[in-house]
Amino acid sequence: NRIWKYPNDVRQFLEYARLQLYISQSIDWYRISCKQIRDVGGRGLYRTFGNLGKALQYAYPEFNWDLSKFSNRGKKSGQRWLRVILEQILPEKTEVLEDFLHPDLLWEEN
């Protein structure tokens, strides 16, 4: 059981989570789900702070976090994770797009 009392302890866990979840920019945190944080050992983080945004705000007060973005149910964290995995297994210069709508693959109604 972690104790989430000190900013440095929270920051240490978030740094670990950042590496595990391939977060390269601060804005990537807005696309991380509660389940993803719990899967890397952060269950207690939610008991202490209530949400990821408040934990990040506590650990990194120098960054201006938009707490409303953490409660957005349309963050598509699964889609982001799929892109991360595809970028790891496909050749280096392969472009992986999210939310791409190919015109030939659209559903047509009769």
OpenMM code with the backbone's topology and positions (N, CA, C; nanometers):
from openmm import Vec3, app, unit

residues = "ASN ARG ILE TRP LYS TYR PRO ASN ASP VAL ARG GLN PHE LEU GLU TYR ALA ARG LEU GLN LEU TYR ILE SER GLN SER ILE ASP TRP TYR ARG ILE SER CYS LYS GLN ILE ARG ASP VAL GLY GLY ARG GLY LEU TYR ARG THR PHE GLY ASN LEU GLY LYS ALA LEU GLN TYR ALA TYR PRO GLU PHE ASN TRP ASP LEU SER LYS PHE SER ASN ARG GLY LYS LYS SER GLY GLN ARG TRP LEU ARG VAL ILE LEU GLU GLN ILE LEU PRO GLU LYS THR GLU VAL LEU GLU ASP PHE LEU HIS PRO ASP LEU LEU TRP GLU GLU ASN".split()
positions = [
    Vec3(0.0826, -0.1192, 0.0000),
    Vec3(0.0000, 0.0000, 0.0000),
    Vec3(0.0864, 0.1247, 0.0000),
    Vec3(0.0630, 0.2067, -0.0976),
    Vec3(0.1351, 0.3329, -0.1045),
    Vec3(0.0659, 0.4361, -0.0168),
    Vec3(0.1461, 0.5282, 0.0326),
    Vec3(0.0908, 0.6430, 0.1035),
    Vec3(0.1108, 0.7626, 0.0113),
    Vec3(0.0037, 0.8303, -0.0198),
    Vec3(0.0053, 0.9391, -0.1174),
    Vec3(0.0090, 1.0749, -0.0482),
    Vec3(0.0842, 1.0847, 0.0613),
    Vec3(0.0837, 1.2041, 0.1441),
    Vec3(0.1746, 1.3155, 0.0898),
    Vec3(0.2850, 1.2783, 0.0314),
    Vec3(0.3850, 1.3769, -0.0097),
    Vec3(0.3907, 1.3902, -0.1621),
    Vec3(0.4024, 1.5137, -0.2106),
    Vec3(0.4087, 1.5350, -0.3564),
    Vec3(0.5171, 1.4528, -0.4257),
    Vec3(0.6328, 1.4368, -0.3609),
    Vec3(0.7410, 1.3596, -0.4242),
    Vec3(0.7040, 1.2133, -0.4428),
    Vec3(0.6289, 1.1560, -0.3475),
    Vec3(0.5847, 1.0168, -0.3607),
    Vec3(0.4864, 1.0022, -0.4765),
    Vec3(0.3952, 1.0968, -0.4857),
    Vec3(0.2969, 1.0946, -0.5949),
    Vec3(0.3688, 1.1146, -0.7275),
    Vec3(0.4630, 1.2075, -0.7317),
    Vec3(0.5399, 1.2347, -0.8542),
    Vec3(0.6194, 1.1119, -0.8965),
    Vec3(0.6767, 1.0402, -0.7999),
    Vec3(0.7532, 0.9191, -0.8309),
    Vec3(0.6624, 0.8134, -0.8956),
    Vec3(0.5429, 0.7932, -0.8403),
    Vec3(0.4508, 0.6984, -0.9014),
    Vec3(0.4084, 0.7450, -1.0409),
    Vec3(0.3769, 0.8737, -1.0554),
    Vec3(0.3317, 0.9248, -1.1852),
    Vec3(0.4421, 0.9140, -1.2904),
    Vec3(0.5662, 0.9279, -1.2496),
    Vec3(0.6779, 0.9096, -1.3426),
    Vec3(0.6844, 0.7632, -1.3880),
    Vec3(0.6643, 0.6720, -1.2941),
    Vec3(0.6587, 0.5296, -1.3272),
    Vec3(0.5427, 0.5026, -1.4240),
    Vec3(0.4253, 0.5578, -1.3932),
    Vec3(0.3079, 0.5395, -1.4788),
    Vec3(0.3322, 0.5999, -1.6168),
    Vec3(0.3994, 0.7153, -1.6204),
    Vec3(0.4294, 0.7811, -1.7485),
    Vec3(0.5116, 0.6890, -1.8388),
    Vec3(0.6083, 0.6221, -1.7814),
    Vec3(0.6909, 0.5300, -1.8592),
    Vec3(0.6116, 0.4069, -1.9025),
    Vec3(0.5320, 0.3518, -1.8118),
    Vec3(0.4533, 0.2320, -1.8431),
    Vec3(0.3473, 0.2584, -1.9496),
    Vec3(0.2931, 0.3798, -1.9502),
    Vec3(0.1824, 0.4134, -2.0410),
    Vec3(0.2282, 0.4944, -2.1620),
    Vec3(0.3591, 0.5078, -2.1783),
    Vec3(0.4172, 0.5763, -2.2937),
    Vec3(0.3611, 0.7178, -2.3098),
    Vec3(0.3637, 0.7919, -2.2021),
    Vec3(0.3184, 0.9303, -2.2045),
    Vec3(0.4389, 1.0171, -2.2361),
    Vec3(0.4329, 1.0874, -2.3482),
    Vec3(0.5479, 1.1676, -2.3891),
    Vec3(0.5264, 1.3175, -2.3691),
    Vec3(0.4020, 1.3602, -2.3583),
    Vec3(0.3712, 1.5013, -2.3384),
    Vec3(0.2700, 1.5142, -2.2251),
    Vec3(0.2687, 1.6282, -2.1608),
    Vec3(0.1743, 1.6496, -2.0506),
    Vec3(0.0298, 1.6310, -2.0957),
    Vec3(-0.0017, 1.6713, -2.2174),
    Vec3(-0.1409, 1.6592, -2.2649),
    Vec3(-0.1836, 1.5138, -2.2827),
    Vec3(-0.0886, 1.4221, -2.2912),
    Vec3(-0.1228, 1.2796, -2.3026),
    Vec3(-0.1969, 1.2297, -2.1790),
    Vec3(-0.1727, 1.2929, -2.0646),
    Vec3(-0.2397, 1.2498, -1.9416),
    Vec3(-0.3907, 1.2599, -1.9532),
    Vec3(-0.4407, 1.3522, -2.0335),
    Vec3(-0.5855, 1.3685, -2.0480),
    Vec3(-0.6505, 1.2471, -2.1162),
    Vec3(-0.5710, 1.1641, -2.1808),
    Vec3(-0.6217, 1.0474, -2.2534),
    Vec3(-0.6051, 0.9178, -2.1750),
    Vec3(-0.5641, 0.9259, -2.0498),
    Vec3(-0.5400, 0.8072, -1.9683),
    Vec3(-0.6640, 0.7753, -1.8860),
    Vec3(-0.7023, 0.6487, -1.8851),
    Vec3(-0.8227, 0.6077, -1.8120),
    Vec3(-0.7890, 0.5693, -1.6677),
    Vec3(-0.8910, 0.5660, -1.5876),
    Vec3(-0.8802, 0.5207, -1.4490),
    Vec3(-0.8268, 0.3773, -1.4454),
    Vec3(-0.8769, 0.2924, -1.5340),
    Vec3(-0.8333, 0.1527, -1.5389),
    Vec3(-0.6843, 0.1428, -1.5698),
    Vec3(-0.6351, 0.2262, -1.6607),
    Vec3(-0.4932, 0.2220, -1.6950),
    Vec3(-0.4065, 0.2581, -1.5738),
    Vec3(-0.4484, 0.3577, -1.4983),
    Vec3(-0.3733, 0.3955, -1.3775),
    Vec3(-0.3794, 0.2837, -1.2746),
    Vec3(-0.4969, 0.2263, -1.2571),
    Vec3(-0.5101, 0.1152, -1.1616),
    Vec3(-0.4249, -0.0039, -1.2037),
    Vec3(-0.4186, -0.0318, -1.3336),
    Vec3(-0.3412, -0.1456, -1.3838),
    Vec3(-0.1918, -0.1318, -1.3590),
    Vec3(-0.1429, -0.0089, -1.3429),
    Vec3(0.0003, 0.0100, -1.3150),
    Vec3(0.0266, 0.0371, -1.1668),
    Vec3(-0.0740, 0.0082, -1.0825),
    Vec3(-0.0542, 0.0156, -0.9385),
    Vec3(-0.1058, 0.1411, -0.8706),
    Vec3(-0.1922, 0.2156, -0.9362),
    Vec3(-0.2389, 0.3420, -0.8803),
    Vec3(-0.3783, 0.3420, -0.8216),
    Vec3(-0.4265, 0.2270, -0.7802),
    Vec3(-0.5628, 0.2193, -0.7235),
    Vec3(-0.5817, 0.3183, -0.6077),
    Vec3(-0.4854, 0.3253, -0.5192),
    Vec3(-0.4948, 0.4140, -0.4037),
    Vec3(-0.4938, 0.5614, -0.4403),
    Vec3(-0.4390, 0.5930, -0.5550),
    Vec3(-0.4368, 0.7308, -0.6018),
    Vec3(-0.5786, 0.7856, -0.6122),
    Vec3(-0.6705, 0.7029, -0.6583),
    Vec3(-0.8099, 0.7457, -0.6730),
    Vec3(-0.8799, 0.7552, -0.5382),
    Vec3(-0.8428, 0.6689, -0.4453),
    Vec3(-0.9015, 0.6782, -0.3105),
    Vec3(-0.8579, 0.8075, -0.2422),
    Vec3(-0.7349, 0.8485, -0.2647),
    Vec3(-0.6815, 0.9674, -0.1999),
    Vec3(-0.7253, 1.0968, -0.2690),
    Vec3(-0.7164, 1.1004, -0.4018),
    Vec3(-0.7386, 1.2256, -0.4746),
    Vec3(-0.8735, 1.2329, -0.5460),
    Vec3(-0.9363, 1.1204, -0.5688),
    Vec3(-1.0653, 1.1204, -0.6374),
    Vec3(-1.0539, 1.1083, -0.7873),
    Vec3(-0.9515, 1.1695, -0.8462),
    Vec3(-0.9287, 1.1547, -0.9899),
    Vec3(-0.7828, 1.1841, -1.0234),
    Vec3(-0.7444, 1.1472, -1.1422),
    Vec3(-0.6068, 1.1621, -1.1877),
    Vec3(-0.5662, 1.3086, -1.1946),
    Vec3(-0.6572, 1.3944, -1.2378),
    Vec3(-0.6254, 1.5362, -1.2509),
    Vec3(-0.5823, 1.5985, -1.1193),
    Vec3(-0.6518, 1.5669, -1.0117),
    Vec3(-0.6165, 1.6227, -0.8808),
    Vec3(-0.4821, 1.5697, -0.8336),
    Vec3(-0.4519, 1.4444, -0.8641),
    Vec3(-0.3210, 1.3880, -0.8279),
    Vec3(-0.2098, 1.4577, -0.9051),
    Vec3(-0.2315, 1.4803, -1.0344),
    Vec3(-0.1318, 1.5501, -1.1159),
    Vec3(-0.1139, 1.6943, -1.0682),
    Vec3(-0.2238, 1.7580, -1.0333),
    Vec3(-0.2194, 1.8953, -0.9829),
    Vec3(-0.1385, 1.9018, -0.8519),
    Vec3(-0.1542, 1.8015, -0.7676),
    Vec3(-0.0820, 1.7939, -0.6411),
    Vec3(0.0677, 1.7710, -0.6652),
    Vec3(0.0998, 1.6813, -0.7565),
    Vec3(0.2397, 1.6452, -0.7819),
    Vec3(0.3121, 1.7462, -0.8702),
    Vec3(0.2393, 1.8066, -0.9622),
    Vec3(0.2986, 1.9011, -1.0586),
    Vec3(0.2199, 2.0325, -1.0592),
    Vec3(0.2258, 2.1093, -0.9511),
    Vec3(0.1479, 2.2334, -0.9437),
    Vec3(0.1941, 2.3395, -1.0439),
    Vec3(0.3139, 2.3236, -1.0971),
    Vec3(0.3666, 2.4220, -1.1926),
    Vec3(0.2972, 2.4139, -1.3294),
    Vec3(0.2276, 2.3030, -1.3560),
    Vec3(0.1561, 2.2874, -1.4829),
    Vec3(0.0100, 2.3263, -1.4608),
    Vec3(-0.0468, 2.3980, -1.5558),
    Vec3(-0.1858, 2.4426, -1.5453),
    Vec3(-0.2786, 2.3337, -1.5992),
    Vec3(-0.3179, 2.2398, -1.5138),
    Vec3(-0.4031, 2.1278, -1.5543),
    Vec3(-0.5473, 2.1739, -1.5711),
    Vec3(-0.6128, 2.1274, -1.6767),
    Vec3(-0.7557, 2.1535, -1.6979),
    Vec3(-0.8314, 2.0336, -1.6410),
    Vec3(-0.8781, 2.0459, -1.5174),
    Vec3(-0.9402, 1.9325, -1.4485),
    Vec3(-1.0650, 1.8818, -1.5196),
    Vec3(-1.1331, 1.9658, -1.5947),
    Vec3(-1.2540, 1.9214, -1.6661),
    Vec3(-1.2222, 1.8164, -1.7728),
    Vec3(-1.1016, 1.8186, -1.8260),
    Vec3(-1.0641, 1.7224, -1.9310),
    Vec3(-1.0440, 1.5813, -1.8763),
    Vec3(-1.0232, 1.5688, -1.7464),
    Vec3(-1.0028, 1.4362, -1.6887),
    Vec3(-1.1340, 1.3602, -1.6701),
    Vec3(-1.2450, 1.4312, -1.6675),
    Vec3(-1.3740, 1.3635, -1.6516),
    Vec3(-1.4428, 1.3399, -1.7854),
    Vec3(-1.3768, 1.3752, -1.8933),
    Vec3(-1.4325, 1.3572, -2.0271),
    Vec3(-1.4392, 1.2087, -2.0613),
    Vec3(-1.5599, 1.1575, -2.0819),
    Vec3(-1.5759, 1.0152, -2.1136),
    Vec3(-1.5367, 0.9854, -2.2580),
    Vec3(-1.5211, 1.0850, -2.3418),
    Vec3(-1.4844, 1.0627, -2.4813),
    Vec3(-1.3364, 1.0777, -2.5080),
    Vec3(-1.2539, 1.0489, -2.4089),
    Vec3(-1.1101, 1.0691, -2.4248),
    Vec3(-1.0425, 0.9633, -2.5112),
    Vec3(-1.1140, 0.8537, -2.5374),
    Vec3(-1.0651, 0.7468, -2.6250),
    Vec3(-0.9295, 0.6925, -2.5804),
    Vec3(-0.9205, 0.6591, -2.4532),
    Vec3(-0.7947, 0.6076, -2.3999),
    Vec3(-0.7567, 0.4743, -2.4646),
    Vec3(-0.8569, 0.3923, -2.4962),
    Vec3(-0.8287, 0.2652, -2.5634),
    Vec3(-0.7725, 0.2864, -2.7033),
    Vec3(-0.8251, 0.3848, -2.7732),
    Vec3(-0.7756, 0.4164, -2.9075),
    Vec3(-0.6308, 0.4682, -2.8998),
    Vec3(-0.6028, 0.5504, -2.8001),
    Vec3(-0.4664, 0.5995, -2.7818),
    Vec3(-0.3716, 0.4827, -2.7552),
    Vec3(-0.4156, 0.3897, -2.6689),
    Vec3(-0.3309, 0.2754, -2.6340),
    Vec3(-0.3050, 0.1876, -2.7564),
    Vec3(-0.4052, 0.1691, -2.8389),
    Vec3(-0.3870, 0.0917, -2.9621),
    Vec3(-0.2838, 0.1588, -3.0527),
    Vec3(-0.2912, 0.2923, -3.0654),
    Vec3(-0.1929, 0.3653, -3.1462),
    Vec3(-0.0526, 0.3448, -3.0909),
    Vec3(-0.0368, 0.3520, -2.9587),
    Vec3(0.0936, 0.3328, -2.8949),
    Vec3(0.1493, 0.1947, -2.9288),
    Vec3(0.0669, 0.0924, -2.9177),
    Vec3(0.1108, -0.0449, -2.9474),
    Vec3(0.1465, -0.0599, -3.0955),
    Vec3(0.0614, -0.0069, -3.1830),
    Vec3(0.0886, -0.0154, -3.3270),
    Vec3(0.2188, 0.0558, -3.3626),
    Vec3(0.2450, 0.1690, -3.3022),
    Vec3(0.3691, 0.2416, -3.3298),
    Vec3(0.4912, 0.1614, -3.2869),
    Vec3(0.4749, 0.0749, -3.1886),
    Vec3(0.5866, -0.0081, -3.1431),
    Vec3(0.6124, -0.1255, -3.2367),
    Vec3(0.5073, -0.1821, -3.2965),
    Vec3(0.5262, -0.3038, -3.3755),
    Vec3(0.5399, -0.2789, -3.5258),
    Vec3(0.4941, -0.1630, -3.5734),
    Vec3(0.5055, -0.1330, -3.7158),
    Vec3(0.6419, -0.0698, -3.7451),
    Vec3(0.6852, -0.0741, -3.8709),
    Vec3(0.8131, -0.0100, -3.9055),
    Vec3(0.8150, 0.1367, -3.8609),
    Vec3(0.9341, 0.1846, -3.8302),
    Vec3(0.9521, 0.3144, -3.7649),
    Vec3(0.8827, 0.4325, -3.8320),
    Vec3(0.8836, 0.4413, -3.9599),
    Vec3(0.8280, 0.5588, -4.0286),
    Vec3(0.6808, 0.5421, -4.0675),
    Vec3(0.6156, 0.4385, -4.0161),
    Vec3(0.4742, 0.4165, -4.0465),
    Vec3(0.3894, 0.5170, -3.9702),
    Vec3(0.3026, 0.5865, -4.0439),
    Vec3(0.2139, 0.6836, -3.9801),
    Vec3(0.0885, 0.6123, -3.9304),
    Vec3(0.0592, 0.6283, -3.8021),
    Vec3(-0.0603, 0.5690, -3.7425),
    Vec3(-0.1552, 0.6839, -3.7087),
    Vec3(-0.2733, 0.6800, -3.7673),
    Vec3(-0.3703, 0.7873, -3.7490),
    Vec3(-0.4835, 0.7423, -3.6581),
    Vec3(-0.5325, 0.8357, -3.5794),
    Vec3(-0.6515, 0.8097, -3.4978),
    Vec3(-0.7690, 0.8823, -3.5613),
    Vec3(-0.8874, 0.8251, -3.5480),
    Vec3(-1.0120, 0.8857, -3.5981),
    Vec3(-1.0088, 0.9148, -3.7479),
    Vec3(-0.9362, 0.8353, -3.8226),
    Vec3(-0.9301, 0.8540, -3.9665),
    Vec3(-1.0511, 0.7879, -4.0313),
    Vec3(-1.1220, 0.8622, -4.1122),
    Vec3(-1.2378, 0.8094, -4.1837),
    Vec3(-1.2020, 0.7952, -4.3313),
    Vec3(-1.1809, 0.6733, -4.3744),
    Vec3(-1.1498, 0.6475, -4.5150),
    Vec3(-1.2799, 0.6534, -4.5944),
    Vec3(-1.2830, 0.7317, -4.7024),
    Vec3(-1.4089, 0.7493, -4.7769),
    Vec3(-1.4652, 0.6199, -4.8353),
    Vec3(-1.3798, 0.5238, -4.8656),
    Vec3(-1.4279, 0.3977, -4.9233),
    Vec3(-1.4788, 0.2998, -4.8175),
    Vec3(-1.4613, 0.3312, -4.6910),
    Vec3(-1.5019, 0.2409, -4.5848),
    Vec3(-1.6211, 0.2935, -4.5041),
    Vec3(-1.6886, 0.3915, -4.5585),
    Vec3(-1.8041, 0.4488, -4.4888),
    Vec3(-1.9276, 0.3647, -4.5145),
    Vec3(-2.0128, 0.3588, -4.4170),
    Vec3(-2.1393, 0.2866, -4.4255),
    Vec3(-2.2375, 0.3707, -4.5047),
    Vec3(-2.2972, 0.3094, -4.6050),
    Vec3(-2.3992, 0.3797, -4.6829),
    Vec3(-2.5348, 0.3204, -4.6528),
    Vec3(-2.6304, 0.4088, -4.6278),
    Vec3(-2.7676, 0.3614, -4.6033),
    Vec3(-2.8400, 0.3487, -4.7340),
    Vec3(-2.9283, 0.2482, -4.7458),
    Vec3(-3.0065, 0.2300, -4.8683),
    Vec3(-3.1326, 0.3107, -4.8647),
] * unit.nanometer
topology = app.Topology()
chain = topology.addChain("A")
for resn in residues:
    res = topology.addResidue(resn, chain)
    for name in ("N", "CA", "C"):
        topology.addAtom(name, app.Element.getBySymbol(name[0]), res)
